[in-house]
Amino acid sequence: MTEMRMSEIIVKKAFTELEPNADKRTVIMALAKSLVSARKLAASDVEEVVEGAMAREAIGSTGIGHGIAIPHCRTPLVKKIVCAYGRAPQGVDFDSLDGENVHSVFLLLTPPEFKEQHLQLMKNFASQIRKENFCEFLHQNSTTEGVIELLQEFENR
């Protein structure tokens, strides 16, 4: 099995400018709806995805620091791992581990049987975040293409 990369699962058409002052639920809802627009999720499944991601947030915040949050859930509503990206230039409060506002949110949906791939993906992504300048460059990107190119560049380092 090839190693999964964040750059390969981000849905180009699921890119959202997030509202300033949005709360976690609103952010997750907006990202889930962007997956509907990109035809990766049924409109009737949005609420279930939001509930799944919020249940995961109740265990502990997915605001992992450095202005990044990765709300996620495993759900049979998707057939493969998909990721929506949201950008919040002004920052949103996501109860991050470092207390900082979040500027980049990745909503990750994984089919239940992809547990290993999910864990590998999270581990790989966490290693990108720790690389010098990655977060700074990420928050400066205003297009999906820019975000994907940045991820590819850092994944290949």
Backbone as a ProteinNet text record, in pm:
[ID]
protein_1_A
[PRIMARY]
MTEMRMSEIIVKKAFTELEPNADKRTVIMALAKSLVSARKLAASDVEEVVEGAMAREAIGSTGIGHGIAIPHCRTPLVKKIVCAYGRAPQGVDFDSLDGENVHSVFLLLTPPEFKEQHLQLMKNFASQIRKENFCEFLHQNSTTEGVIELLQEFENR
[TERTIARY]
84.4	0	88.3	59	139.4	99.1	194.7	172.5	76.8	-22.8	-119	-62.3	-94.5	-47.3	-166.1	-154.7	-260.3	-285.2	-179.8	-194.3	-280.1	-288.3	-362.9	-510.3	-543.3	-682.6	-762.1	-693.2	-766.3	-851	-977.6	-1069.7	-1059	-1007.4	-982.5	-1105.3	-1222.1	-1343.8	-1403.4	-1341	-1392.8	-1302.3	-1292.7	-1209.3	-1303.2	-1291.1	-1386.3	-1316.5	-1363	-1319.8	-1413.1	-1357.2	-1439.7	-1476.2	-1595	-1642.8	-1561.8	-1527.4	-1460.7	-1557.3	-1505	-1585.7	-1675.8	-1654.7	-1734.6	-1692.7	-1788.4	-1751.8	-1718.4	-1672.2	-1631.3	-1738.7	-1861.3	-1970.3	-1994.5	-1992.7	-2015.4	-1904.1	-1781.6	-1666.2	-1680.4	-1708	-1720.8	-1838.1	-1947.3	-2064.9	-2028.2	-1957.5	-1917.7	-1828.7	-1737.3	-1646.6	-1721.3	-1814	-1893.9	-1976.9	-2033.6	-2113.3	-2027	-1899.8	-1811.5	-1787.3	-1789.1	-1775.2	-1901.1	-2016.8	-2141.1	-2130.4	-2087.4	-2071	-1975.3	-1873	-1772.8	-1817.7	-1939.7	-1999.3	-1924.8	-1868.6	-1799.7	-1883.3	-1994.6	-2080.6	-2223	-2319.2	-2459.5	-2506.3	-2589	-2640.1	-2710.6	-2777.9	-2850.9	-2756.6	-2627.7	-2530.8	-2452.3	-2471.8	-2394.5	-2408.9	-2531.8	-2555.2	-2485.5	-2491.4	-2427.1	-2274.9	-2216.6	-2072.7	-2037.3	-2117.2	-2092.9	-2100.8	-2202.2	-2216.3	-2096.5	-2052.3	-1937.3	-1810.9	-1788.3	-1669.4	-1679.7	-1799.3	-1818.2	-1800.8	-1842.9	-1824.1	-1674.3	-1597.9	-1452.1	-1393	-1444.3	-1397.3	-1423.2	-1533.5	-1568.8	-1463	-1394.1	-1288.4	-1165.4	-1138.6	-1024.7	-1017.5	-975.1	-971	-875.8	-917.5	-830.1	-756	-764.2	-682.4	-543.7	-455.4	-328.4	-215.7	-248.1	-146.3	-97	-16.4	39.9	-68.5	-188.2	-294.8	-364.9	-350.4	-408.6	-502.1	-614.9	-707.1	-739.3	-754.1	-790.4	-909	-1028.4	-1145.2	-1162.7	-1201.1	-1213.1	-1311	-1357.2	-1436.8	-1430.2	-1451.2	-1461.5	-1610.4	-1644.4	-1785.1	-1803.3	-1906.1	-1934.7	-1997.2	-2017.6	-2079.1	-1983.4	-1854.2	-1757.2	-1693.7	-1657.9	-1599	-1446.9	-1391.2	-1245.9	-1217.9	-1094.2	-1058.5	-1067.1	-1140.7	-1151.6	-1123.5	-1078.5	-1044.9	-1090.4	-1159.7	-1198.5	-1106.3	-1076	-986.8	-1059.6	-1043.5	-1102.5	-994.6	-1008.3	-910.3	-978.9	-915.6	-970.1	-861.1	-846.3	-738.6	-742.2	-863	-872.2	-858.2	-867.8	-856.3	-990.8	-1007.9	-1127.8	-1082.9	-1166	-1133.7	-1170.9	-1073	-1097.4	-1051.3	-1042	-991.2	-857.4	-770.7	-643.4	-557.5	-473.1	-385.5	-292	-254	-162.9	-237.3	-371.7	-451	-462.8	-397.8	-400.4	-522.1	-561.1	-667.9	-618.7	-713.8	-684.2	-706.1	-614.7	-624.9	-646.6	-614.3	-628.3	-696.9	-808.7	-883.5	-897.1	-858.8	-870.2	-975.2	-1089.2	-1191.2	-1163.3	-1129.3	-1088.2	-1196.9	-1247	-1347.9	-1288.5	-1297.9	-1236.1	-1336.5	-1343.9	-1429.5	-1377.1	-1466.7	-1425.5	-1313.1	-1312.4	-1212.3	-1073.3	-1059.8	-930.4	-857.6	-874.1	-816.1	-664	-593	-446.9	-404.3	-470.3	-437.5	-462.4	-571.3	-606.6	-495.1	-451.6	-347.3	-216.1	-182.9	-61.5	-67.3	-182.9	-203.3	-185.1	-244.4	-234.4	-87.9	-18.7	121.5	206.4	186.3	259.7	234.1	106.3	70.9	132.9	132	191.8	340.1	407.1	549.2	569.5	474.9	485.9	476	381.4	353.8	477	556.1	674.6	790.9	781.8	890.6	890.1	1010.2	1025.7	949.6	877.1	803.4	675.8	649.7	531.8	404	381.2	256.7	243.9	354.4	356	314	373.5	339.9	195.1	152.7	16.2	-85.3	-68.4	-164.7	-162.5	-54.6	-45.7	-115.1	-138.3	-200.7	-348.8	-394.9	-536.9	-609.2	-541.2	-606.5	-582.1	-671.9	-654.8	-527	-504	-385.2	-259.7	-258.2	-143.2	-121.7	-230.2	-222	-169.8	-224.3	-183.2	-36.4	4.2	145	237.9	197.6	278.4	291	180	183.1	275.6	262.9	347.3	494.6	525.2	663.4	720.6	643.8	693.1	691.3	595.5	589.8	708.5	762.4	875.2	1011	1010.1	1137.7	1194.5
-118.7	0	124.2	215.5	337.8	430.2	509.1	603.7	713.5	741	845.9	982.1	1077.3	1213.5	1309.4	1409.4	1509.3	1576.1	1598.8	1666	1584.5	1454.1	1366.9	1351	1385	1364	1493.4	1607.7	1734.9	1744.8	1776.2	1791	1935	1951.7	2087.6	2177	2118.6	2199.9	2222.2	2165.1	2181.5	2276.7	2398.8	2502.8	2612.1	2650	2744.4	2858	2979.7	3093.7	3091.2	3076.6	3065.9	3204.6	3211.2	3337.2	3372.4	3500	3538	3513.4	3479.6	3455.5	3332	3245.4	3122.7	3031.4	2952.9	2855.7	2722.7	2625.7	2496.3	2432.8	2427.6	2361.8	2430.2	2562.6	2638.8	2611.2	2604.1	2575.2	2435.2	2337	2198.9	2186.5	2254.5	2254.7	2312.2	2425.2	2489	2395.2	2326.8	2236.1	2113.1	2061.4	1946.3	1986.4	2106.9	2155.1	2173.7	2209.7	2224.5	2087.7	1982.1	1846.2	1806.6	1860.2	1836.8	1905.1	2031.5	2106.8	2035.9	1971.5	1900.9	1758	1724.7	1592.8	1475.1	1500.2	1393.7	1345.8	1417.6	1387	1425.4	1345.9	1377.9	1487.2	1578.1	1687.3	1631.7	1518.5	1458.4	1402.3	1393	1335.9	1440.7	1568	1674.8	1673.4	1667.3	1672.6	1556.9	1438	1321.5	1339.4	1396	1422.6	1527.3	1632.9	1737.5	1676.7	1595.4	1531.4	1441.2	1365.8	1276.6	1353.9	1463.6	1546.3	1616.1	1661.1	1727.7	1628.5	1504.2	1400.9	1379.1	1382	1367.6	1489.1	1608.8	1730.4	1724.2	1658.1	1647.1	1566.5	1476.3	1394.4	1481.1	1570.3	1661.1	1744.2	1867.9	1956.2	1904.2	1920.1	1884.5	2008.4	2117.3	2235.3	2199.4	2159.2	2097.5	2197.4	2326.2	2428.3	2484.7	2589.8	2656.1	2705.7	2735.1	2788.5	2684.4	2556.1	2448.9	2362.2	2325.2	2229.4	2121.1	1998.1	1886.9	1811.3	1873.2	1798.1	1676.9	1565.3	1444.3	1346.2	1255.6	1144.5	1030	910.2	793.9	773.1	756.6	745.2	658.5	574.5	494	577.2	707.2	794.3	829.4	801.7	822.8	687.9	672.5	546.3	550.6	671.8	687.1	808.4	822.7	935.6	1065.3	1161.4	1292.1	1401.5	1515.4	1626.2	1756.8	1837.8	1972.9	2069.3	2180.9	2279.5	2412	2468	2598	2694.4	2817.1	2920.8	3031.4	3072.1	3178.7	3283.1	3377.6	3477	3550.3	3578.8	3649.8	3554.4	3425.2	3326.8	3296.3	3172.6	3130.7	3056	3062.5	2995.4	2848.4	2760.9	2617.7	2543.8	2615.7	2555.5	2485.5	2549.9	2486.8	2458.5	2356.6	2313.7	2426.1	2514.8	2624.5	2754.5	2748.5	2866.4	2968.8	2943.3	3037.7	3013.6	3116.8	3100.8	3015.3	2957.2	2869.5	2945.9	2927.7	2993.1	2892.8	2766.7	2661.7	2541.5	2499.1	2385	2279.3	2158.6	2044	1949.8	1933.9	1839.1	1706.9	1607.1	1477.7	1373.9	1312.3	1206.8	1075.9	973.8	845.7	732.9	643	525.2	442.8	377	302.9	202.2	138.9	34.3	90.3	222.2	283.8	336.9	269.2	317.1	336.9	238.5	248.3	366	379.1	488.5	623.8	630.2	753	790.8	694.5	721.1	761.3	693.1	723.2	866.4	901.7	1034.2	1142.7	1121	1218.3	1232.5	1119.8	1120.5	1196.6	1167.2	1235.8	1385.4	1421.2	1562.2	1633.9	1567.4	1627.2	1654.9	1568.6	1591.5	1710.8	1736.9	1854.2	1982.8	1981.8	2100.4	2144.9	2048.2	2081.4	2134.6	2123.3	2172.7	2325.5	2380.8	2526	2594.3	2698.6	2783.5	2722.3	2593.8	2532.4	2606.8	2627	2690	2833	2904.2	3042.7	3046	2959.8	2954.4	2909.2	2812.4	2759.9	2871.9	2949.1	3054.1	3168.8	3178.9	3284.9	3244.8	3114.9	3067.7	3100.8	3149.4	3184	3101.5	3000.2	2913.3	2767	2682	2538.2	2490.7	2539	2497.5	2531.1	2651.9	2693.9	2602.9	2566.4	2478.4	2340.9	2287.3	2154.6	2155.1	2260.1	2270.1	2278	2354.4	2366.4	2229.3	2158.4	2026.2	1932.7	1934.1	1847.3	1879.8	2008.6	2051.3	1999.8	2016.5	1974.2	1821.9	1754.3	1607.8	1545	1614.4	1561.9	1594.4	1671.3	1709.8	1594
0	0	0	-89.5	-94.8	19.1	59.8	168.5	123	203.9	168	203.3	117.8	138.9	140.6	224.3	235	99.3	22.2	-107.1	-204.1	-182.7	-273.8	-236.2	-113	-70.4	-58.1	-65.1	-59.7	-185.9	-165.8	-278.7	-327.2	-449.4	-502.6	-496.9	-524.1	-527.2	-388.3	-286	-149.6	-71.8	-122.2	-62.4	-14.2	110.5	168.6	241.3	216.3	298.1	418.5	536	656.2	710	768.9	826.4	951.1	967.1	1092.2	1208.2	1321.7	1442	1433.3	1334.9	1326.7	1441.9	1492.7	1594.9	1526.7	1607.3	1551.8	1465	1517.3	1444.4	1308.6	1309.1	1185.9	1084.2	1132.4	1046.2	985.4	1069.9	1022.6	925.1	955.2	866.8	729.7	728.8	602.1	520.1	586.6	515.4	464.2	543.9	499.1	377.2	380.8	267	143.2	162	46	-18.9	61.5	6.1	-70.6	-29.1	-103.2	-239.4	-238.3	-363.9	-458.7	-402.5	-483.2	-517.6	-476.1	-503.3	-440.6	-321.5	-248.1	-129.4	-104.7	8.9	-28.9	16.9	-10.6	85.1	36.7	120.4	244.4	228.1	340.1	447.9	417.3	512.4	591.1	557.8	621.1	773.1	821.2	966.1	1038.7	979.4	1041.5	1049	943.9	941.9	1048.7	1055.8	1156.5	1296.6	1321.6	1453.7	1483.6	1381.8	1400.3	1434.8	1362.2	1387.1	1522.4	1558.9	1688.7	1803.6	1782	1885.5	1907.5	1799.2	1809.5	1881.5	1853.3	1920.9	2071.4	2109	2251.8	2327.7	2257.7	2319.2	2344	2250.7	2261.6	2135.3	2148.6	2032.1	1925	1800	1687.7	1637.9	1716.2	1690.4	1741.9	1649.5	1689.3	1711.3	1696.6	1717.7	1585.9	1593	1474.8	1379.5	1431.2	1347.2	1261	1295.5	1214.4	1297.6	1236.7	1299.6	1197.1	1246.3	1158.5	1218.3	1213.8	1261.4	1170.1	1229	1147.9	1208.4	1124.1	1173.2	1073.2	1126.5	1039.5	1014.6	889	852.1	728.2	728.1	609.1	497.3	520	420.4	306.6	325.5	217.5	183.1	57.5	10.6	11.7	10.9	19.9	107.6	151	237.4	156.7	211.1	146.7	249.4	198.4	286.5	223.4	302.4	260.1	333.5	269.3	329.4	348.9	467	496.2	541.6	495.3	525.5	605.2	714	798	822.4	728.3	742.5	876.4	927.5	1055.9	1173.8	1146.6	1253.6	1317.8	1358.1	1431.4	1556.1	1659.2	1784.8	1772.7	1790.2	1777	1901.8	2015.1	2139.4	2116.5	2038.4	2003.8	2125.6	2111.4	2219.9	2263.9	2169.4	2204.5	2236.3	2235.8	2269.7	2157.8	2044.7	1932	1842.8	1769.5	1671.1	1555.5	1484.5	1372.2	1241.5	1146.8	1016.1	902.9	927.2	826.7	890.2	828.2	881.8	773.5	808.7	718	775.6	707.2	753	682.3	762.4	709.4	737	630.5	644.8	592.5	674.3	642.3	656.2	557.3	574.3	693.3	768.3	888.1	863.7	746.8	720.4	685.9	678.8	645	768.6	879.8	1004.9	995.9	942.3	931.3	842.9	727.7	636	702	779	849.3	947.2	1026.1	1125.2	1057.7	948.7	873.6	817.5	763.4	706.3	812.5	928.6	1037.7	1082.2	1090.2	1131.4	1028.4	900.4	794	798.7	815.5	815.4	934.8	1050.3	1170.3	1146.6	1070.9	1044.2	950.1	858.8	769.5	852.5	944.5	1025.5	1103.4	1144.3	1224.6	1140.9	1008.7	923.7	922.6	919.4	923.3	809.6	841.9	747.5	691	713.8	652.9	690.7	819	865	814.7	818.2	769.7	622.3	540.2	397.2	377.1	456.3	443.9	464.5	570	602.7	501.1	423.7	323	192.9	174.5	50.4	46.9	-68.4	-77.6	-183.4	-239.6	-338	-303.6	-347	-324.2	-392.1	-514.6	-588.9	-509.8	-451.9	-372.1	-252.4	-186.2	-69.1	-111.3	-219.7	-266.7	-310.4	-382.4	-424.6	-303.9	-203.5	-82	-14.9	-1.4	60.4	-17.8	-150.8	-232.9	-212.4	-211.3	-194	-61.8	46	177.1	192.8	129.4	137.9	66.1	-33.2	-109.4	-48.5	60.7	124	202.5
[MASK]
+++++++++++++++++++++++++++++++++++++++++++++++++++++++++++++++++++++++++++++++++++++++++++++++++++++++++++++++++++++++++++++++++++++++++++++++++++++++++++++

